[in-house]
């Protein structure tokens, strides 16, 4: 598993610049887009898509365009989240955030450009037929838009003004803010493998639990993690007064909930009559990762 | 013509709320999206698409989803352009701008949501087949993204720091900042009418000239126009020290250039073996409009 993970992370990073480097656009815009797109990170979303494809025995070549499009959307969301009007973060992955490097206006536009360009990348992929393109675009727009990621971000902002959030509300936020795009990564693999509706539903439920597990682990790492490995100071959620799983459930309760979602995720995975060994291992990785 | 224009503006405005009002999203986000989407305006882009369809004798019903998607993209671009980090405008169409009403963070997210949602609207339109969806998504992403509208906006920002802009550079900015989305509106009509490659090229060239004419007229109106009709103070470009056609060419030169592009536009339109009477009349409207 870890070999697949490392190899595919490298492959995705090798390919990412090619999608933006030669754009016929103002140089500074391309520079700002690349700055954040090539800033590293786990590349978890592309890897989830590729691991799903691998489980179905579909050529990975078919998935790289969509995998990189997802990473563009993820990157745009980080750029906009970091803005002064939002989280006002100065550092991301050990580097100044996009607006600290290029100014606020350029950061807004670089985010807009990455978001828009991701749809071009999918819709002109030579490895996809028109039906696949139409399905992927619709599901991606749903997962990233007002019903999905952007909706989750708004709910998160609304929640920040309150300190009486309960676990159901916290779950709603994470389900949309991070869960929907993670779920898309996995369901997109199902679409590219021509999986049936029922199987795609199992994939979605698997992904939903994996996504929540991922977020709970993030919250746990924020308290217990190594600042250097995380690329940001530990305990920053507490300092910012954010509602987190450890805060609402205690550290033991948070860890219990993490394990419950990991078990649920694996059960849904078993409903699929395919050897999704890599997705099993990725699920374990989410539970045990140290950054 | 003016009847088609009035009727279709009303029809588009009747339909627009339906695309966002029932979204399963935080209420405040839907409110912020609707605030700007329903703030009026000429609805020129949807009307250009519908007028093109009408010229081809294609049912307008086939075009409304795409027409409204374009208006969402146009609206998102206005919301982001108005932000404090960009043009820092307080008023738009006689109302406070989105960020003045909902705050900066919500305005950024409402823009992101409208942009993303527009792709969902096209990709799930029941009137389009998968080939049409894939073509429209690709062309829209190209027209609105880093090679198109966003690229033009960046070039415009870069130009603001200089006062030695020439007409070619000014043209580049407008060609992308406003021209590409106008061109998409018209070419999309061609796609929905199954126009051939050559005919789509004529449509694009027509649109390119129409778009520049539109922008030159905007600059002229900023000097000569009626502030109340425009919904913004006249002379604001001069106050902001912006490079405009009247500034670079003088008022007579700007008017001459406007007429040249109107003539060019009409010549390309005549290359199409279709009675595009409405597009002819819309071209005259662009030249003679008073706001």
Interface residues (C-beta under 8 A of the other chain):
Chain A: X20 X23 X24 X25 X26 X28 X29 X30 X33 X80 X83 X85 X86 X103 X104 X105 X106 X108 X109 X111 X112 X113 X115 X116 X117 X119 X120 X122 X123 X124 X129 X130 X131 X133 X134 X137 X138 X140 X141 X142 X144 X145 X146 X147 X150 X151 X153 X154 X155 X157 X158
Chain B: X20 X23 X24 X25 X26 X28 X29 X30 X33 X80 X83 X85 X86 X103 X104 X105 X106 X108 X109 X111 X112 X113 X115 X116 X117 X118 X119 X120 X122 X123 X124 X129 X130 X131 X133 X134 X135 X137 X138 X140 X141 X142 X144 X145 X146 X147 X150 X151 X153 X154 X155 X157 X158
